[in-house]
């Protein structure tokens, strides 16, 4: 079962972890963040997102060496814009794809 992703925000000045709980509405799998920055009291996060964790099997070294490249369900850059607020549970129903 695949559940929503949770974002943890840490104040880089104090090291304090914000108690606000940020969740994605739609679950995704990722290896890397593309970019993240703070702007106008928001954290903007760009994620190279896959629709499921099945990419782990598709990218096994055995399959890659055999040339078995599955192009179905490629990654897409997904942007999340998280308001910087404290002590609230927030569900992000809307993020958007970039590119």
C-alpha positions in Angstrom: 0.0 0.0 0.0 1.3 3.4 -1.0 0.5 6.3 1.4 0.8 10.1 1.0 4.2 11.7 1.3 5.0 13.8 4.3 7.3 16.9 4.2 9.4 17.8 7.2 10.4 21.4 7.4 13.4 22.4 9.5 14.3 26.1 10.3 17.8 26.3 9.0 18.7 29.1 11.5 17.6 27.3 14.7 17.4 23.6 13.7 13.8 23.5 14.9 11.5 21.1 13.1 8.2 22.8 12.4 5.3 20.9 14.0 3.1 21.6 11.0 2.4 18.4 9.1 2.5 18.7 5.3 1.2 15.9 3.2 0.8 15.3 -0.5 -2.7 14.3 -1.6 -1.3 11.9 -4.2 1.5 9.5 -3.3 4.7 9.5 -5.3 8.2 8.0 -5.2 11.4 10.0 -5.7 15.1 9.7 -5.7 16.1 13.4 -5.7 14.9 16.9 -5.2 15.5 19.1 -8.2 15.4 22.4 -6.4 14.1 24.0 -3.2 14.0 27.6 -2.0 12.1 30.0 0.3 10.0 32.8 -1.2 7.4 35.0 0.3 6.8 32.9 3.5 6.6 29.7 1.4 9.0 26.8 0.8 9.0 25.9 -2.9 10.1 22.3 -3.6 10.6 20.7 -7.0 10.7 16.9 -6.9 11.6 14.5 -9.7 8.5 12.3 -9.0 7.6 8.8 -10.2 4.0 7.6 -9.9 5.0 4.5 -7.9 7.9 2.7 -6.2 7.9 0.2 -9.1 10.7 2.2 -10.7 13.1 0.5 -8.3 12.5 -2.9 -10.1 12.6 -1.2 -13.5 16.0 0.3 -12.8 17.7 -2.8 -11.4 21.3 -3.2 -12.6 20.4 -6.6 -14.2 17.6 -5.0 -16.3 19.7 -2.0 -17.2 22.6 -4.2 -18.3 20.2 -6.4 -20.4 18.9 -3.2 -22.1 15.4 -3.9 -20.7 14.4 -0.2 -20.5 10.8 0.3 -19.5 9.7 3.7 -20.6 6.2 3.4 -19.1 5.5 5.8 -16.1 8.5 8.2 -16.5 9.3 10.7 -13.8 8.0 14.2 -14.0 9.0 17.3 -12.1 6.3 18.1 -9.5 6.3 21.4 -7.6 5.0 21.8 -4.0 4.6 25.2 -2.5 4.3 24.9 1.3 3.3 27.9 3.4 5.5 28.4 6.4 3.1 28.1 9.3 3.4 26.4 12.7 1.3 23.7 14.5 -1.2 22.8 11.7 -1.9 19.7 9.6 -2.0 20.7 5.9 -3.0 18.4 3.0 -1.9 19.6 -0.4 -4.6 18.8 -2.9 -3.1 20.8 -5.6 0.5 20.7 -6.8 1.4 21.2 -10.4 3.7 19.6 -12.9 6.5 21.6 -14.4 7.5 21.3 -18.0 
